[in-house]
Every structure is written in structure tokens, then in C-alpha cells.
């Protein structure tokens, strides 16, 4: 009998890329960065930071939501980052 729900294997968190989109002087962005740094250090995931003041397309798309967090290029969170939710998204 086939299982009702098939499980797919989780990806390796070390293969994931977390992107923080924010701007200088944003306290929520600083808070998000602290969470991302901690979770990525624990899981081995890579992370990068992008500044919406230096990219017109990012500014147009995200200026009302910063900080925005992407996991492998897909929007994961905005405003606040929940560490456990990010760990789960990374497969940890």
C-alpha cells in the first residue's frame, strides 16, 4: 500500500542561500540580520545582504516590506524573522 503522503528528502541546509533585503539605518533590518547570522551559522547556510537604496528594482518591489528575507530566491519572510521558521525552511 502506498503512503498517503510521500515525504521528500530535505535538502542540505549548507546548499541554501538566504538573502536579506533591507536598507541602512533600519532597526528591523538589523534585528533580522542578527537572526539570519545565527541561524546560518548553526545550519551552515550561506547568506547575503542587499541594499534597496542601491537597486531600483529591489526598491520598487520591496520598499514597503523591508526587511525581506529570501531563501533560495523565494520570499520567505518580511518585517520579522522567526528563527525556527527559517531553520525549517532551510531543512534543519
N, CA, C and O atoms as a printed pandas DataFrame, in Angstrom:
     atom_number atom_name residue_name chain_id  residue_number  x_coord  y_coord  z_coord
0              1         N          UNK        A               1    0.853   -1.175    0.000
1              2        CA          UNK        A               1    0.000    0.000    0.000
2              3         C          UNK        A               1    0.898    1.238    0.000
3              4         O          UNK        A               1    1.842    1.330    0.785
4              5         N          UNK        A               2    0.603    2.164   -0.866
5              6        CA          UNK        A               2    1.393    3.395   -0.975
6              7         C          UNK        A               2    1.020    4.348    0.152
7              8         O          UNK        A               2   -0.148    4.430    0.532
8              9         N          UNK        A               3    1.998    5.068    0.688
9             10        CA          UNK        A               3    1.671    6.021    1.757
10            11         C          UNK        A               3    0.783    7.146    1.229
11            12         O          UNK        A               3    0.885    7.556    0.073
12            13         N          UNK        A               4   -0.071    7.621    2.092
13            14        CA          UNK        A               4   -0.977    8.700    1.716
14            15         C          UNK        A               4   -0.210    9.960    1.344
15            16         O          UNK        A               4   -0.534   10.621    0.358
16            17         N          UNK        A               5    0.792   10.286    2.123
17            18        CA          UNK        A               5    1.629   11.447    1.853
18            19         C          UNK        A               5    3.057   10.968    1.689
19            20         O          UNK        A               5    3.626   10.370    2.601
20            21         N          UNK        A               6    3.626   11.225    0.552
21            22        CA          UNK        A               6    5.024   10.836    0.381
22            23         C          UNK        A               6    5.909   11.961    0.883
23            24         O          UNK        A               6    5.593   13.140    0.723
24            25         N          UNK        A               7    7.004   11.583    1.483
25            26        CA          UNK        A               7    7.942   12.561    2.004
26            27         C          UNK        A               7    9.106   12.681    1.050
27            28         O          UNK        A               7    9.621   11.684    0.545
28            29         N          UNK        A               8    9.507   13.890    0.814
29            30        CA          UNK        A               8   10.699   14.100    0.014
30            31         C          UNK        A               8   11.840   14.382    0.970
31            32         O          UNK        A               8   11.643   14.956    2.041
32            33         N          UNK        A               9   13.013   13.981    0.578
33            34        CA          UNK        A               9   14.148   14.232    1.456
34            35         C          UNK        A               9   14.422   15.730    1.514
35            36         O          UNK        A               9   14.282   16.450    0.526
36            37         N          UNK        A              10   14.813   16.166    2.688
37            38        CA          UNK        A              10   15.116   17.577    2.868
38            39         C          UNK        A              10   16.456   17.871    2.229
39            40         O          UNK        A              10   17.350   17.026    2.216
40            41         N          UNK        A              11   16.586   19.060    1.707
41            42        CA          UNK        A              11   17.857   19.467    1.133
42            43         C          UNK        A              11   18.862   19.749    2.242
43            44         O          UNK        A              11   18.494   19.929    3.403
44            45         N          UNK        A              12   20.089   19.784    1.878
45            46        CA          UNK        A              12   21.151   20.094    2.823
46            47         C          UNK        A              12   21.139   21.601    3.082
47            48         O          UNK        A              12   21.259   22.375    2.132
48            49         N          UNK        A              13   20.999   22.042    4.329
49            50        CA          UNK        A              13   20.975   23.481    4.619
50            51         C          UNK        A              13   22.215   24.214    4.116
51            52         O          UNK        A              13   22.147   25.402    3.798
52            53         N          UNK        A              14   23.340   23.518    4.042
53            54        CA          UNK        A              14   24.572   24.160    3.580
54            55         C          UNK        A              14   24.496   24.552    2.102
55            56         O          UNK        A              14   25.297   25.363    1.638
56            57         N          UNK        A              15   23.548   23.988    1.367
57            58        CA          UNK        A              15   23.377   24.329   -0.047
58            59         C          UNK        A              15   22.453   25.527   -0.245
59            60         O          UNK        A              15   22.300   26.007   -1.369
60            61         N          UNK        A              16   21.838   26.015    0.824
61            62        CA          UNK        A              16   20.855   27.093    0.727
62            63         C          UNK        A              16   21.517   28.468    0.765
63            64         O          UNK        A              16   22.602   28.640    1.320
64            65         N          UNK        A              17   20.839   29.436    0.163
65            66        CA          UNK        A              17   21.272   30.836    0.194
66            67         C          UNK        A              17   20.134   31.671    0.771
67            68         O          UNK        A              17   19.018   31.666    0.251
68            69         N          UNK        A              18   20.431   32.382    1.847
69            70        CA          UNK        A              18   19.479   33.296    2.469
70            71         C          UNK        A              18   19.881   34.705    2.058
71            72         O          UNK        A              18   21.050   35.078    2.155
72            73         N          UNK        A              19   18.912   35.484    1.600
73            74        CA          UNK        A              19   19.165   36.866    1.190
74            75         C          UNK        A              19   18.352   37.799    2.068
75            76         O          UNK        A              19   17.137   37.648    2.200
76            77         N          UNK        A              20   19.031   38.760    2.663
77            78        CA          UNK        A              20   18.376   39.802    3.455
78            79         C          UNK        A              20   18.333   41.064    2.605
79            80         O          UNK        A              20   19.370   41.572    2.180
80            81         N          UNK        A              21   17.132   41.564    2.361
81            82        CA          UNK        A              21   16.958   42.800    1.608
82            83         C          UNK        A              21   16.503   43.872    2.586
83            84         O          UNK        A              21   15.461   43.738    3.228
84            85         N          UNK        A              22   17.276   44.917    2.694
85            86        CA          UNK        A              22   16.965   45.981    3.639
86            87         C          UNK        A              22   17.621   47.282    3.243
87            88         O          UNK        A              22   17.952   47.502    2.078
88            89         N          UNK        A              23   17.805   48.143    4.233
89            90        CA          UNK        A              23   18.460   49.424    3.980
90            91         C          UNK        A              23   19.213   49.846    5.236
91            92         O          UNK        A              23   18.877   49.414    6.339
92            93         N          UNK        A              24   20.224   50.682    5.073
93            94        CA          UNK        A              24   20.973   51.178    6.234
94            95         C          UNK        A              24   20.070   51.982    7.172
95            96         O          UNK        A              24   19.172   52.695    6.722
96            97         N          UNK        A              25   20.314   51.860    8.468
97            98        CA          UNK        A              25   19.560   52.632    9.449
98            99         C          UNK        A              25   18.225   52.037    9.820
99           100         O          UNK        A              25   17.464   52.659   10.561
100          101         N          UNK        A              26   17.921   50.874    9.337
101          102        CA          UNK        A              26   16.636   50.213    9.613
102          103         C          UNK        A              26   16.832   49.254   10.784
103          104         O          UNK        A              26   17.538   48.253   10.657
104          105         N          UNK        A              27   16.204   49.558   11.931
105          106        CA          UNK        A              27   16.399   48.697   13.103
106          107         C          UNK        A              27   15.811   47.306   12.918
107          108         O          UNK        A              27   16.347   46.341   13.463
108          109         N          UNK        A              28   14.728   47.178   12.167
109          110        CA          UNK        A              28   14.180   45.855   11.890
110          111         C          UNK        A              28   15.132   45.041   11.025
111          112         O          UNK        A              28   15.236   43.824   11.176
112          113         N          UNK        A              29   15.828   45.726   10.113
113          114        CA          UNK        A              29   16.817   45.051    9.264
114          115         C          UNK        A              29   17.974   44.539   10.120
115          116         O          UNK        A              29   18.469   43.433    9.902
116          117         N          UNK        A              30   18.401   45.337   11.084
117          118        CA          UNK        A              30   19.472   44.914   11.999
118          119         C          UNK        A              30   19.037   43.699   12.811
119          120         O          UNK        A              30   19.818   42.768   13.003
120          121         N          UNK        A              31   17.787   43.705   13.289
121          122        CA          UNK        A              31   17.259   42.565   14.047
122          123         C          UNK        A              31   17.207   41.311   13.168
123          124         O          UNK        A              31   17.578   40.221   13.605
124          125         N          UNK        A              32   16.746   41.477   11.935
125          126        CA          UNK        A              32   16.661   40.350   11.006
126          127         C          UNK        A              32   18.046   39.796   10.708
127          128         O          UNK        A              32   18.228   38.581   10.635
128          129         N          UNK        A              33   19.015   40.673   10.537
129          130        CA          UNK        A              33   20.373   40.231   10.252
130          131         C          UNK        A              33   20.932   39.396   11.399
131          132         O          UNK        A              33   21.604   38.392   11.163
132          133         N          UNK        A              34   20.664   39.795   12.619
133          134        CA          UNK        A              34   21.150   39.041   13.773
134          135         C          UNK        A              34   20.581   37.620   13.780
135          136         O          UNK        A              34   21.302   36.662   14.061
136          137         N          UNK        A              35   19.289   37.486   13.471
137          138        CA          UNK        A              35   18.656   36.161   13.419
138          139         C          UNK        A              35   19.258   35.342   12.281
139          140         O          UNK        A              35   19.592   34.171   12.463
140          141         N          UNK        A              36   19.395   35.952   11.122
141          142        CA          UNK        A              36   19.935   35.249    9.952
142          143         C          UNK        A              36   21.361   34.790   10.205
143          144         O          UNK        A              36   21.711   33.650    9.902
144          145         N          UNK        A              37   22.186   35.673   10.760
145          146        CA          UNK        A              37   23.572   35.299   11.058
146          147         C          UNK        A              37   23.625   34.083   11.982
147          148         O          UNK        A              37   24.403   33.158   11.747
148          149         N          UNK        A              38   22.811   34.082   13.019
149          150        CA          UNK        A              38   22.803   32.988   13.994
150          151         C          UNK        A              38   22.337   31.686   13.352
151          152         O          UNK        A              38   22.996   30.654   13.486
152          153         N          UNK        A              39   21.207   31.732   12.659
153          154        CA          UNK        A              39   20.645   30.519   12.056
154          155         C          UNK        A              39   21.579   29.973   10.972
155          156         O          UNK        A              39   21.777   28.761   10.883
156          157         N          UNK        A              40   22.145   30.842   10.163
157          158        CA          UNK        A              40   23.047   30.378    9.109
158          159         C          UNK        A              40   24.334   29.794    9.699
159          160         O          UNK        A              40   24.876   28.832    9.155
160          161         N          UNK        A              41   24.822   30.351   10.783
161          162        CA          UNK        A              41   25.999   29.797   11.446
162          163         C          UNK        A              41   25.697   28.401   11.995
163          164         O          UNK        A              41   26.544   27.509   11.944
164          165         N          UNK        A              42   24.493   28.222   12.516
165          166        CA          UNK        A              42   24.091   26.923   13.073
166          167         C          UNK        A              42   23.882   25.867   11.990
167          168         O          UNK        A              42   24.202   24.696   12.193
168          169         N          UNK        A              43   23.348   26.276   10.847
169          170        CA          UNK        A              43   22.950   25.322    9.805
170          171         C          UNK        A              43   23.976   25.166    8.689
171          172         O          UNK        A              43   23.922   24.198    7.930
172          173         N          UNK        A              44   24.897   26.095    8.582
173          174        CA          UNK        A              44   25.875   26.055    7.504
174          175         C          UNK        A              44   25.395   26.720    6.224
175          176         O          UNK        A              44   26.097   26.690    5.213
176          177         N          UNK        A              45   24.211   27.318    6.252
177          178        CA          UNK        A              45   23.685   28.009    5.071
178          179         C          UNK        A              45   24.479   29.289    4.822
179          180         O          UNK        A              45   25.037   29.879    5.746
180          181         N          UNK        A              46   24.518   29.699    3.577
181          182        CA          UNK        A              46   25.158   30.958    3.207
182          183         C          UNK        A              46   24.127   32.067    3.271
183          184         O          UNK        A              46   22.925   31.824    3.165
184          185         N          UNK        A              47   24.612   33.293    3.445
185          186        CA          UNK        A              47   23.678   34.409    3.415
186          187         C          UNK        A              47   24.364   35.622    2.801
187          188         O          UNK        A              47   25.589   35.746    2.799
188          189         N          UNK        A              48   23.523   36.512    2.281
189          190        CA          UNK        A              48   23.993   37.749    1.679
190          191         C          UNK        A              48   23.036   38.863    2.045
191          192         O          UNK        A              48   21.894   38.624    2.439
192          193         N          UNK        A              49   23.521   40.083    1.907
193          194        CA          UNK        A              49   22.722   41.269    2.247
194          195         C          UNK        A              49   22.656   42.160    1.016
195          196         O          UNK        A              49   23.673   42.419    0.372
196          197         N          UNK        A              50   21.451   42.630    0.691
197          198        CA          UNK        A              50   21.253   43.545   -0.434
198          199         C          UNK        A              50   20.570   44.803    0.076
199          200         O          UNK        A              50   19.666   44.745    0.910
200          201         N          UNK        A              51   21.014   45.931   -0.436
201          202        CA          UNK        A              51   20.543   47.254   -0.023
202          203         C          UNK        A              51   19.574   47.797   -1.066
203          204         O          UNK        A              51   19.947   47.998   -2.221
204          205         N          UNK        A              52   18.312   48.035   -0.653
205          206        CA          UNK        A              52   17.323   48.528   -1.624
206          207         C          UNK        A              52   17.626   49.943   -2.113
207          208         O          UNK        A              52   17.103   50.368   -3.144
208          209         N          UNK        A              53   18.468   50.674   -1.379
209          210        CA          UNK        A              53   18.803   52.033   -1.832
210          211         C          UNK        A              53   19.791   52.004   -2.985
211          212         O          UNK        A              53   20.030   53.030   -3.622
212          213         N          UNK        A              54   20.371   50.835   -3.262
213          214        CA          UNK        A              54   21.329   50.704   -4.356
214          215         C          UNK        A              54   20.772   49.922   -5.538
215          216         O          UNK        A              54   21.489   49.694   -6.512
216          217         N          UNK        A              55   19.523   49.513   -5.474
217          218        CA          UNK        A              55   18.936   48.691   -6.530
218          219         C          UNK        A              55   17.491   49.122   -6.740
219          220         O          UNK        A              55   16.630   48.870   -5.898
220          221         N          UNK        A              56   17.234   49.771   -7.862
221          222        CA          UNK        A              56   15.902   50.324   -8.148
222          223         C          UNK        A              56   14.822   49.241   -8.205
223          224         O          UNK        A              56   13.702   49.458   -7.742
224          225         N          UNK        A              57   15.148   48.098   -8.760
225          226        CA          UNK        A              57   14.157   47.018   -8.867
226          227         C          UNK        A              57   13.787   46.459   -7.490
227          228         O          UNK        A              57   12.611   46.233   -7.208
228          229         N          UNK        A              58   14.790   46.237   -6.633
229          230        CA          UNK        A              58   14.500   45.775   -5.273
230          231         C          UNK        A              58   13.696   46.819   -4.511
231          232         O          UNK        A              58   12.785   46.474   -3.758
232          233         N          UNK        A              59   14.028   48.096   -4.702
233          234        CA          UNK        A              59   13.295   49.174   -4.036
234          235         C          UNK        A              59   11.836   49.178   -4.472
235          236         O          UNK        A              59   10.936   49.280   -3.639
236          237         N          UNK        A              60   11.605   49.068   -5.761
237          238        CA          UNK        A              60   10.241   49.061   -6.292
238          239         C          UNK        A              60    9.448   47.876   -5.736
239          240         O          UNK        A              60    8.280   48.017   -5.371
240          241         N          UNK        A              61   10.081   46.732   -5.676
241          242        CA          UNK        A              61    9.388   45.502   -5.297
242          243         C          UNK        A              61    9.158   45.364   -3.791
243          244         O          UNK        A              61    8.124   44.847   -3.368
244          245         N          UNK        A              62   10.125   45.829   -2.973
245          246        CA          UNK        A              62   10.085   45.501   -1.552
246          247         C          UNK        A              62   10.058   46.674   -0.581
247          248         O          UNK        A              62   10.026   46.432    0.626
248          249         N          UNK        A              63   10.068   47.922   -1.023
249          250        CA          UNK        A              63   10.285   49.036   -0.103
250          251         C          UNK        A              63    9.294   49.099    1.054
251          252         O          UNK        A              63    9.648   49.597    2.122
252          253         N          UNK        A              64    8.085   48.621    0.885
253          254        CA          UNK        A              64    7.111   48.661    1.976
254          255         C          UNK        A              64    7.222   47.455    2.917
255          256         O          UNK        A              64    6.552   47.419    3.948
256          257         N          UNK        A              65    8.041   46.493    2.581
257          258        CA          UNK        A              65    8.092   45.258    3.362
258          259         C          UNK        A              65    9.414   45.054    4.105
259          260         O          UNK        A              65    9.519   44.102    4.879
260          261         N          UNK        A              66   10.404   45.882    3.911
261          262        CA          UNK        A              66   11.728   45.584    4.471
262          263         C          UNK        A              66   11.695   45.492    5.989
263          264         O          UNK        A              66   10.932   46.197    6.649
264          265         N          UNK        A              67   12.517   44.630    6.525
265          266        CA          UNK        A              67   13.413   43.727    5.820
266          267         C          UNK        A              67   12.661   42.553    5.201
267          268         O          UNK        A              67   11.675   42.062    5.750
268          269         N          UNK        A              68   13.149   42.126    4.061
269          270        CA          UNK        A              68   12.592   40.969    3.369
270          271         C          UNK        A              68   13.665   39.886    3.365
271          272         O          UNK        A              68   14.843   40.166    3.145
272          273         N          UNK        A              69   13.253   38.667    3.606
273          274        CA          UNK        A              69   14.173   37.536    3.604
274          275         C          UNK        A              69   13.756   36.582    2.489
275          276         O          UNK        A              69   12.597   36.178    2.393
276          277         N          UNK        A              70   14.720   36.235    1.657
277          278        CA          UNK        A              70   14.519   35.251    0.600
278          279         C          UNK        A              70   15.313   34.004    0.967
279          280         O          UNK        A              70   16.404   34.102    1.528
280          281         N          UNK        A              71   14.779   32.858    0.658
281          282        CA          UNK        A              71   15.511   31.597    0.786
282          283         C          UNK        A              71   15.561   31.005   -0.616
283          284         O          UNK        A              71   14.535   30.677   -1.212
284          285         N          UNK        A              72   16.768   30.881   -1.118
285          286        CA          UNK        A              72   16.991   30.385   -2.480
286          287         C          UNK        A              72   16.170   31.176   -3.502
287          288         O          UNK        A              72   15.600   30.610   -4.434
288          289         N          UNK        A              73   16.123   32.482   -3.308
289          290        CA          UNK        A              73   15.473   33.377   -4.268
290          291         C          UNK        A              73   13.975   33.531   -4.117
291          292         O          UNK        A              73   13.360   34.308   -4.847
292          293         N          UNK        A              74   13.372   32.805   -3.182
293          294        CA          UNK        A              74   11.925   32.898   -2.985
294          295         C          UNK        A              74   11.644   33.601   -1.666
295          296         O          UNK        A              74   12.301   33.342   -0.657
296          297         N          UNK        A              75   10.649   34.505   -1.685
297          298        CA          UNK        A              75   10.345   35.261   -0.471
298          299         C          UNK        A              75    9.912   34.317    0.643
299          300         O          UNK        A              75    9.025   33.479    0.477
300          301         N          UNK        A              76   10.573   34.486    1.780
301          302        CA          UNK        A              76   10.304   33.657    2.950
302          303         C          UNK        A              76    9.573   34.453    4.027
303          304         O          UNK        A              76    8.581   33.982    4.583
304          305         N          UNK        A              77   10.055   35.647    4.318
305          306        CA          UNK        A              77    9.518   36.463    5.411
306          307         C          UNK        A              77    9.703   37.937    5.109
307          308         O          UNK        A              77   10.440   38.318    4.199
308          309         N          UNK        A              78    9.016   38.758    5.891
309          310        CA          UNK        A              78    9.281   40.193    5.878
310          311         C          UNK        A              78    8.958   40.746    7.258
311          312         O          UNK        A              78    8.229   40.126    8.033
312          313         N          UNK        A              79    9.500   41.902    7.551
313          314        CA          UNK        A              79    9.414   42.620    8.824
314          315         C          UNK        A              79   10.121   41.899    9.970
315          316         O          UNK        A              79   11.094   42.426   10.509
316          317         N          UNK        A              80    9.673   40.747   10.343
317          318        CA          UNK        A              80   10.281   39.995   11.447
318          319         C          UNK        A              80   10.674   38.610   10.947
319          320         O          UNK        A              80    9.988   38.027   10.108
320          321         N          UNK        A              81   11.778   38.089   11.467
321          322        CA          UNK        A              81   12.249   36.768   11.067
322          323         C          UNK        A              81   12.164   35.840   12.271
323          324         O          UNK        A              81   12.775   36.096   13.308
324          325         N          UNK        A              82   11.410   34.774   12.128
325          326        CA          UNK        A              82   11.288   33.776   13.177
326          327         C          UNK        A              82   12.403   32.752   12.980
327          328         O          UNK        A              82   12.467   32.107   11.933
328          329         N          UNK        A              83   13.281   32.593   13.966
329          330        CA          UNK        A              83   14.416   31.686   13.801
330          331         C          UNK        A              83   14.012   30.238   13.495
331          332         O          UNK        A              83   14.621   29.595   12.639
332          333         N          UNK        A              84   12.996   29.726   14.185
333          334        CA          UNK        A              84   12.591   28.335   13.952
334          335         C          UNK        A              84   11.996   28.167   12.561
335          336         O          UNK        A              84   12.245   27.159   11.898
336          337         N          UNK        A              85   11.229   29.125   12.123
337          338        CA          UNK        A              85   10.642   29.051   10.780
338          339         C          UNK        A              85   11.740   29.078    9.723
339          340         O          UNK        A              85   11.650   28.373    8.718
340          341         N          UNK        A              86   12.779   29.890    9.942
341          342        CA          UNK        A              86   13.894   29.949    9.000
342          343         C          UNK        A              86   14.659   28.620    9.013
343          344         O          UNK        A              86   15.020   28.115    7.949
344          345         N          UNK        A              87   14.909   28.054   10.175
345          346        CA          UNK        A              87   15.577   26.747   10.259
346          347         C          UNK        A              87   14.802   25.701    9.460
347          348         O          UNK        A              87   15.381   24.919    8.707
348          349         N          UNK        A              88   13.489   25.702    9.640
349          350        CA          UNK        A              88   12.643   24.748    8.930
350          351         C          UNK        A              88   12.737   24.942    7.421
351          352         O          UNK        A              88   12.835   23.970    6.672
352          353         N          UNK        A              89   12.707   26.195    6.976
353          354        CA          UNK        A              89   12.808   26.493    5.549
354          355         C          UNK        A              89   14.143   26.032    4.974
355          356         O          UNK        A              89   14.238   25.674    3.800
356          357         N          UNK        A              90   15.174   26.045    5.822
357          358        CA          UNK        A              90   16.497   25.619    5.383
358          359         C          UNK        A              90   16.659   24.099    5.462
359          360         O          UNK        A              90   17.676   23.561    5.024
360          361         N          UNK        A              91   15.682   23.420    6.006
361          362        CA          UNK        A              91   15.740   21.972    6.109
362          363         C          UNK        A              91   16.496   21.480    7.328
363          364         O          UNK        A              91   16.925   20.328    7.383
364          365         N          UNK        A              92   16.657   22.360    8.301
365          366        CA          UNK        A              92   17.407   21.975    9.511
366          367         C          UNK        A              92   16.473   21.464   10.594
367          368         O          UNK        A              92   16.927   21.097   11.678
